[in-house]
Amino acid sequence: MKSSLALSITLGQLLLQASVAFAPTNTNVSKNHIVKLSTSSSSLLSSTDDEFSRRDVLSRSASAFFTVAAAASTGLVAGPNSALAYAQEAQDKQNIVAGYKRLTYFIDNWEKETTVCGRFDNPYIGNNGCERTPEKVMEYLGFKSMKDPLFRADKTMQRLQTLVKDDDEIDYMEAMEAYNEKSEEASNIAFVSSWGEANPGGGKDRIEVFIERSKKSVVTSRDSLKTCIDILGIKVD
């Protein structure tokens, strides 16, 4: 029984070491976490067989492994580089506020921003040479440029979730999920609208229909983003 217990503990320690070995190089996981967990597992060997079973050890080791692995994947465990995490936090806050302001401007100037003029030489194409375009929908939602403040906004809000109070956790998660769902929906509808004229029975009027439909999703995305900002206590100038 003792040899089986030792084998189980060794397996648990290997799991813990693997969680760090495969973590990103910039992860703020302190080696002390692994040392303490390994020491804790090894100390079980000094306990009697009646106190811990092999299943107990494997269960505890696996639990510790997933805890460390999750922290390593997100880089949220405090460590010697915690100052860098604070810098990222400040940038994340700045990005979602900038993204919120851009979406607000976009909605307030919807028709202007979703209309392009001068693309064709023929002034009779479209409305006095102007036509509706869905490109700006995807652009303002951060799907066209890595430099956009809302690029990978889902990851940004996940990182900021660590700052949310327990009482606000559910509201924050619901707002975050609503943003992710509606921003994707708006982008997809906008993409479909770009093919509206090419589809059988389609035309420029169909493009406008889809663009206006995507606006509802953009508004919901903007409002959900504002909810997250309010929960985080970030001021919007």
PALUM-135547 format. One record per residue (C-alpha): x, y, z; residue number from 1. Coordinates in steps of 0.001 Angstrom, whole numbers, m for minus. Layout:
BEGIN
<r><u>X</u><v>Y</v><w>Z</w><k>NUM</k></r>
...
END
This chain:
BEGIN
<r><u>0</u><v>0</v><w>0</w><k>1</k></r>
<r><u>2853</u><v>2364</v><w>877</w><k>2</k></r>
<r><u>4571</u><v>1803</v><w>m2497</w><k>3</k></r>
<r><u>1304</u><v>2434</v><w>m4340</w><k>4</k></r>
<r><u>811</u><v>5612</v><w>m2352</w><k>5</k></r>
<r><u>4322</u><v>6772</v><w>m3233</w><k>6</k></r>
<r><u>3676</u><v>6059</v><w>m6915</w><k>7</k></r>
<r><u>455</u><v>8069</v><w>m6784</w><k>8</k></r>
<r><u>2217</u><v>11025</v><w>m5174</w><k>9</k></r>
<r><u>5012</u><v>10895</v><w>m7753</w><k>10</k></r>
<r><u>2402</u><v>11013</v><w>m10516</w><k>11</k></r>
<r><u>781</u><v>13991</v><w>m8830</w><k>12</k></r>
<r><u>4102</u><v>15814</v><w>m8638</w><k>13</k></r>
<r><u>4753</u><v>15153</v><w>m12324</w><k>14</k></r>
<r><u>1369</u><v>16676</v><w>m13134</w><k>15</k></r>
<r><u>2269</u><v>19798</v><w>m11169</w><k>16</k></r>
<r><u>5629</u><v>20116</v><w>m12910</w><k>17</k></r>
<r><u>3981</u><v>19682</v><w>m16317</w><k>18</k></r>
<r><u>1597</u><v>22555</v><w>m15614</w><k>19</k></r>
<r><u>4558</u><v>24914</v><w>m15337</w><k>20</k></r>
<r><u>6652</u><v>23325</v><w>m18092</w><k>21</k></r>
<r><u>3955</u><v>24006</v><w>m20667</w><k>22</k></r>
<r><u>2906</u><v>27422</v><w>m19352</w><k>23</k></r>
<r><u>3618</u><v>30511</v><w>m21494</w><k>24</k></r>
<r><u>7049</u><v>31979</v><w>m20924</w><k>25</k></r>
<r><u>5592</u><v>35278</v><w>m19708</w><k>26</k></r>
<r><u>3354</u><v>33638</v><w>m17129</w><k>27</k></r>
<r><u>3580</u><v>35138</v><w>m13630</w><k>28</k></r>
<r><u>3474</u><v>31757</v><w>m11869</w><k>29</k></r>
<r><u>5836</u><v>31697</v><w>m8941</w><k>30</k></r>
<r><u>7962</u><v>28569</v><w>m8582</w><k>31</k></r>
<r><u>7157</u><v>28693</v><w>m4879</w><k>32</k></r>
<r><u>3629</u><v>27573</v><w>m5713</w><k>33</k></r>
<r><u>4954</u><v>24349</v><w>m7223</w><k>34</k></r>
<r><u>7499</u><v>23794</v><w>m4457</w><k>35</k></r>
<r><u>4836</u><v>24183</v><w>m1785</w><k>36</k></r>
<r><u>2401</u><v>21890</v><w>m3584</w><k>37</k></r>
<r><u>5079</u><v>19245</v><w>m4185</w><k>38</k></r>
<r><u>6223</u><v>19433</v><w>m549</w><k>39</k></r>
<r><u>2648</u><v>19133</v><w>591</w><k>40</k></r>
<r><u>2167</u><v>16033</v><w>m1547</w><k>41</k></r>
<r><u>5406</u><v>14449</v><w>m349</w><k>42</k></r>
<r><u>4445</u><v>14984</v><w>3271</w><k>43</k></r>
<r><u>1575</u><v>12604</v><w>2736</w><k>44</k></r>
<r><u>4071</u><v>9756</v><w>2660</w><k>45</k></r>
<r><u>4650</u><v>10218</v><w>6372</w><k>46</k></r>
<r><u>936</u><v>9691</v><w>7065</w><k>47</k></r>
<r><u>m546</u><v>6307</v><w>7849</w><k>48</k></r>
<r><u>m2322</u><v>4278</v><w>5178</w><k>49</k></r>
<r><u>m5555</u><v>4727</v><w>7079</w><k>50</k></r>
<r><u>m5380</u><v>8512</v><w>6781</w><k>51</k></r>
<r><u>m5011</u><v>8768</v><w>2985</w><k>52</k></r>
<r><u>m5911</u><v>6382</v><w>212</w><k>53</k></r>
<r><u>m4340</u><v>6330</v><w>m3223</w><k>54</k></r>
<r><u>m7518</u><v>7895</v><w>m4649</w><k>55</k></r>
<r><u>m7247</u><v>10746</v><w>m2115</w><k>56</k></r>
<r><u>m3718</u><v>11583</v><w>m3225</w><k>57</k></r>
<r><u>m4519</u><v>11460</v><w>m6927</w><k>58</k></r>
<r><u>m7592</u><v>13593</v><w>m6354</w><k>59</k></r>
<r><u>m5665</u><v>16230</v><w>m4425</w><k>60</k></r>
<r><u>m2764</u><v>16231</v><w>m6879</w><k>61</k></r>
<r><u>m5085</u><v>16557</v><w>m9876</w><k>62</k></r>
<r><u>m6939</u><v>19391</v><w>m8186</w><k>63</k></r>
<r><u>m3696</u><v>21227</v><w>m7532</w><k>64</k></r>
<r><u>m2583</u><v>20576</v><w>m11118</w><k>65</k></r>
<r><u>m5689</u><v>22125</v><w>m12654</w><k>66</k></r>
<r><u>m5467</u><v>25096</v><w>m10292</w><k>67</k></r>
<r><u>m1885</u><v>25846</v><w>m11302</w><k>68</k></r>
<r><u>m2514</u><v>25075</v><w>m14986</w><k>69</k></r>
<r><u>m5481</u><v>27462</v><w>m15112</w><k>70</k></r>
<r><u>m3481</u><v>30191</v><w>m13457</w><k>71</k></r>
<r><u>m541</u><v>29585</v><w>m15760</w><k>72</k></r>
<r><u>m2685</u><v>29796</v><w>m18890</w><k>73</k></r>
<r><u>m4107</u><v>33172</v><w>m17917</w><k>74</k></r>
<r><u>m1018</u><v>34589</v><w>m16240</w><k>75</k></r>
<r><u>m3072</u><v>35786</v><w>m13270</w><k>76</k></r>
<r><u>m1146</u><v>34139</v><w>m10438</w><k>77</k></r>
<r><u>851</u><v>36669</v><w>m8461</w><k>78</k></r>
<r><u>4560</u><v>36359</v><w>m8961</w><k>79</k></r>
<r><u>7783</u><v>38334</v><w>m9287</w><k>80</k></r>
<r><u>6433</u><v>40098</v><w>m12417</w><k>81</k></r>
<r><u>3211</u><v>41369</v><w>m10824</w><k>82</k></r>
<r><u>4122</u><v>44943</v><w>m11849</w><k>83</k></r>
<r><u>3688</u><v>43874</v><w>m15482</w><k>84</k></r>
<r><u>219</u><v>42538</v><w>m14710</w><k>85</k></r>
<r><u>m751</u><v>45961</v><w>m13358</w><k>86</k></r>
<r><u>474</u><v>47623</v><w>m16542</w><k>87</k></r>
<r><u>m1662</u><v>45230</v><w>m18587</w><k>88</k></r>
<r><u>m4647</u><v>45972</v><w>m16369</w><k>89</k></r>
<r><u>m4336</u><v>49694</v><w>m17022</w><k>90</k></r>
<r><u>m4110</u><v>49084</v><w>m20775</w><k>91</k></r>
<r><u>m7125</u><v>46773</v><w>m20696</w><k>92</k></r>
<r><u>m9208</u><v>49396</v><w>m18943</w><k>93</k></r>
<r><u>m8122</u><v>52019</v><w>m21417</w><k>94</k></r>
<r><u>m9002</u><v>49770</v><w>m24348</w><k>95</k></r>
<r><u>m12555</u><v>48947</v><w>m23302</w><k>96</k></r>
<r><u>m13294</u><v>52609</v><w>m22582</w><k>97</k></r>
<r><u>m11864</u><v>53636</v><w>m25962</w><k>98</k></r>
<r><u>m13854</u><v>50867</v><w>m27616</w><k>99</k></r>
<r><u>m17044</u><v>51971</v><w>m25878</w><k>100</k></r>
<r><u>m16550</u><v>55559</v><w>m27047</w><k>101</k></r>
<r><u>m15905</u><v>54419</v><w>m30616</w><k>102</k></r>
<r><u>m19057</u><v>52300</v><w>m30644</w><k>103</k></r>
<r><u>m21083</u><v>55203</v><w>m29259</w><k>104</k></r>
<r><u>m19786</u><v>57486</v><w>m32011</w><k>105</k></r>
<r><u>m20488</u><v>54779</v><w>m34594</w><k>106</k></r>
<r><u>m24091</u><v>54367</v><w>m33465</w><k>107</k></r>
<r><u>m24684</u><v>58116</v><w>m33292</w><k>108</k></r>
<r><u>m23353</u><v>58490</v><w>m36843</w><k>109</k></r>
<r><u>m24609</u><v>55197</v><w>m38182</w><k>110</k></r>
<r><u>m25822</u><v>56127</v><w>m41653</w><k>111</k></r>
<r><u>m22850</u><v>58375</v><w>m42326</w><k>112</k></r>
<r><u>m20329</u><v>55732</v><w>m41229</w><k>113</k></r>
<r><u>m22030</u><v>52914</v><w>m43149</w><k>114</k></r>
<r><u>m22240</u><v>54906</v><w>m46381</w><k>115</k></r>
<r><u>m19419</u><v>55317</v><w>m48881</w><k>116</k></r>
<r><u>m19373</u><v>57785</v><w>m51753</w><k>117</k></r>
<r><u>m17151</u><v>58168</v><w>m54787</w><k>118</k></r>
<r><u>m16335</u><v>54494</v><w>m55122</w><k>119</k></r>
<r><u>m17675</u><v>54497</v><w>m58682</w><k>120</k></r>
<r><u>m17355</u><v>57074</v><w>m61422</w><k>121</k></r>
<r><u>m20980</u><v>56623</v><w>m62396</w><k>122</k></r>
<r><u>m23042</u><v>59067</v><w>m60239</w><k>123</k></r>
<r><u>m26193</u><v>57074</v><w>m60953</w><k>124</k></r>
<r><u>m24939</u><v>54038</v><w>m59055</w><k>125</k></r>
<r><u>m26464</u><v>53929</v><w>m55604</w><k>126</k></r>
<r><u>m27910</u><v>57113</v><w>m54123</w><k>127</k></r>
<r><u>m26241</u><v>60007</v><w>m55935</w><k>128</k></r>
<r><u>m23091</u><v>57949</v><w>m56276</w><k>129</k></r>
<r><u>m23193</u><v>56721</v><w>m52662</w><k>130</k></r>
<r><u>m24013</u><v>53267</v><w>m51346</w><k>131</k></r>
<r><u>m24295</u><v>51506</v><w>m48007</w><k>132</k></r>
<r><u>m21400</u><v>49326</v><w>m46907</w><k>133</k></r>
<r><u>m21093</u><v>46886</v><w>m43961</w><k>134</k></r>
<r><u>m17325</u><v>47183</v><w>m43654</w><k>135</k></r>
<r><u>m17442</u><v>49718</v><w>m40831</w><k>136</k></r>
<r><u>m19491</u><v>47366</v><w>m38635</w><k>137</k></r>
<r><u>m16679</u><v>44830</v><w>m38491</w><k>138</k></r>
<r><u>m14104</u><v>47603</v><w>m38203</w><k>139</k></r>
<r><u>m15653</u><v>49338</v><w>m35177</w><k>140</k></r>
<r><u>m16134</u><v>46007</v><w>m33397</w><k>141</k></r>
<r><u>m12420</u><v>45261</v><w>m33644</w><k>142</k></r>
<r><u>m12564</u><v>42440</v><w>m36180</w><k>143</k></r>
<r><u>m10387</u><v>44066</v><w>m38856</w><k>144</k></r>
<r><u>m7303</u><v>45334</v><w>m37032</w><k>145</k></r>
<r><u>m5086</u><v>44052</v><w>m34226</w><k>146</k></r>
<r><u>m4513</u><v>47667</v><w>m33222</w><k>147</k></r>
<r><u>m8197</u><v>48308</v><w>m32552</w><k>148</k></r>
<r><u>m9002</u><v>48757</v><w>m28825</w><k>149</k></r>
<r><u>m11718</u><v>46097</v><w>m29111</w><k>150</k></r>
<r><u>m9519</u><v>43520</v><w>m30806</w><k>151</k></r>
<r><u>m9980</u><v>40289</v><w>m28808</w><k>152</k></r>
<r><u>m12218</u><v>42196</v><w>m26402</w><k>153</k></r>
<r><u>m13416</u><v>38873</v><w>m24999</w><k>154</k></r>
<r><u>m9918</u><v>38164</v><w>m23663</w><k>155</k></r>
<r><u>m9613</u><v>41694</v><w>m22327</w><k>156</k></r>
<r><u>m12825</u><v>41383</v><w>m20326</w><k>157</k></r>
<r><u>m11825</u><v>37955</v><w>m19047</w><k>158</k></r>
<r><u>m8632</u><v>39415</v><w>m17607</w><k>159</k></r>
<r><u>m10515</u><v>42306</v><w>m16029</w><k>160</k></r>
<r><u>m12981</u><v>39874</v><w>m14490</w><k>161</k></r>
<r><u>m10449</u><v>39217</v><w>m11707</w><k>162</k></r>
<r><u>m11187</u><v>42740</v><w>m10431</w><k>163</k></r>
<r><u>m14930</u><v>42164</v><w>m10114</w><k>164</k></r>
<r><u>m16446</u><v>41876</v><w>m6646</w><k>165</k></r>
<r><u>m18142</u><v>38602</v><w>m5783</w><k>166</k></r>
<r><u>m21571</u><v>40255</v><w>m5589</w><k>167</k></r>
<r><u>m21192</u><v>41557</v><w>m9155</w><k>168</k></r>
<r><u>m19712</u><v>38410</v><w>m10652</w><k>169</k></r>
<r><u>m22926</u><v>37109</v><w>m12247</w><k>170</k></r>
<r><u>m23919</u><v>40476</v><w>m13704</w><k>171</k></r>
<r><u>m20441</u><v>40942</v><w>m15144</w><k>172</k></r>
<r><u>m20394</u><v>37491</v><w>m16720</w><k>173</k></r>
<r><u>m23836</u><v>37990</v><w>m18267</w><k>174</k></r>
<r><u>m22808</u><v>41361</v><w>m19724</w><k>175</k></r>
<r><u>m19561</u><v>39893</v><w>m21030</w><k>176</k></r>
<r><u>m21373</u><v>36978</v><w>m22661</w><k>177</k></r>
<r><u>m23951</u><v>39343</v><w>m24179</w><k>178</k></r>
<r><u>m21173</u><v>41477</v><w>m25658</w><k>179</k></r>
<r><u>m19388</u><v>38469</v><w>m27146</w><k>180</k></r>
<r><u>m22598</u><v>37052</v><w>m28605</w><k>181</k></r>
<r><u>m23951</u><v>40284</v><w>m30075</w><k>182</k></r>
<r><u>m20635</u><v>41550</v><w>m31445</w><k>183</k></r>
<r><u>m20172</u><v>38257</v><w>m33297</w><k>184</k></r>
<r><u>m23774</u><v>38416</v><w>m34472</w><k>185</k></r>
<r><u>m23398</u><v>41991</v><w>m35758</w><k>186</k></r>
<r><u>m20213</u><v>41077</v><w>m37628</w><k>187</k></r>
<r><u>m21832</u><v>38012</v><w>m39195</w><k>188</k></r>
<r><u>m24924</u><v>39939</v><w>m40290</w><k>189</k></r>
<r><u>m22728</u><v>42651</v><w>m41772</w><k>190</k></r>
<r><u>m20739</u><v>40032</v><w>m43674</w><k>191</k></r>
<r><u>m23948</u><v>38506</v><w>m45049</w><k>192</k></r>
<r><u>m25125</u><v>41936</v><w>m46165</w><k>193</k></r>
<r><u>m21986</u><v>42348</v><w>m48267</w><k>194</k></r>
<r><u>m23274</u><v>39474</v><w>m50409</w><k>195</k></r>
<r><u>m26885</u><v>40667</v><w>m50460</w><k>196</k></r>
<r><u>m26725</u><v>41984</v><w>m54002</w><k>197</k></r>
<r><u>m25082</u><v>38831</v><w>m55369</w><k>198</k></r>
<r><u>m27678</u><v>36440</v><w>m53928</w><k>199</k></r>
<r><u>m30686</u><v>35416</v><w>m56044</w><k>200</k></r>
<r><u>m33407</u><v>38034</v><w>m55693</w><k>201</k></r>
<r><u>m30997</u><v>40301</v><w>m53865</w><k>202</k></r>
<r><u>m30210</u><v>43941</v><w>m54449</w><k>203</k></r>
<r><u>m28906</u><v>47047</v><w>m52750</w><k>204</k></r>
<r><u>m32104</u><v>47215</v><w>m50736</w><k>205</k></r>
<r><u>m31219</u><v>43851</v><w>m49183</w><k>206</k></r>
<r><u>m27806</u><v>45216</v><w>m48216</w><k>207</k></r>
<r><u>m29475</u><v>48058</v><w>m46341</w><k>208</k></r>
<r><u>m31864</u><v>45672</v><w>m44610</w><k>209</k></r>
<r><u>m28998</u><v>43590</v><w>m43212</w><k>210</k></r>
<r><u>m26949</u><v>46634</v><w>m42249</w><k>211</k></r>
<r><u>m29847</u><v>48050</v><w>m40251</w><k>212</k></r>
<r><u>m30421</u><v>44654</v><w>m38666</w><k>213</k></r>
<r><u>m26796</u><v>44526</v><w>m37548</w><k>214</k></r>
<r><u>m27247</u><v>47909</v><w>m35846</w><k>215</k></r>
<r><u>m29447</u><v>46342</v><w>m33158</w><k>216</k></r>
<r><u>m26677</u><v>43915</v><w>m32282</w><k>217</k></r>
<r><u>m24093</u><v>46720</v><w>m32225</w><k>218</k></r>
<r><u>m26255</u><v>48721</v><w>m29802</w><k>219</k></r>
<r><u>m26598</u><v>45711</v><w>m27495</w><k>220</k></r>
<r><u>m22835</u><v>45147</v><w>m27683</w><k>221</k></r>
<r><u>m22164</u><v>48762</v><w>m26743</w><k>222</k></r>
<r><u>m24624</u><v>48655</v><w>m23832</w><k>223</k></r>
<r><u>m23185</u><v>45371</v><w>m22544</w><k>224</k></r>
<r><u>m19688</u><v>46835</v><w>m22701</w><k>225</k></r>
<r><u>m20882</u><v>49834</v><w>m20680</w><k>226</k></r>
<r><u>m22310</u><v>47487</v><w>m18049</w><k>227</k></r>
<r><u>m18900</u><v>45842</v><w>m17658</w><k>228</k></r>
<r><u>m17258</u><v>49263</v><w>m17399</w><k>229</k></r>
<r><u>m19695</u><v>50361</v><w>m14697</w><k>230</k></r>
<r><u>m19214</u><v>47179</v><w>m12685</w><k>231</k></r>
<r><u>m15454</u><v>47665</v><w>m12826</w><k>232</k></r>
<r><u>m15913</u><v>51218</v><w>m11589</w><k>233</k></r>
<r><u>m14085</u><v>52748</v><w>m14544</w><k>234</k></r>
<r><u>m14911</u><v>56365</v><w>m15293</w><k>235</k></r>
<r><u>m15788</u><v>57372</v><w>m18833</w><k>236</k></r>
<r><u>m14978</u><v>60991</v><w>m19654</w><k>237</k></r>
END
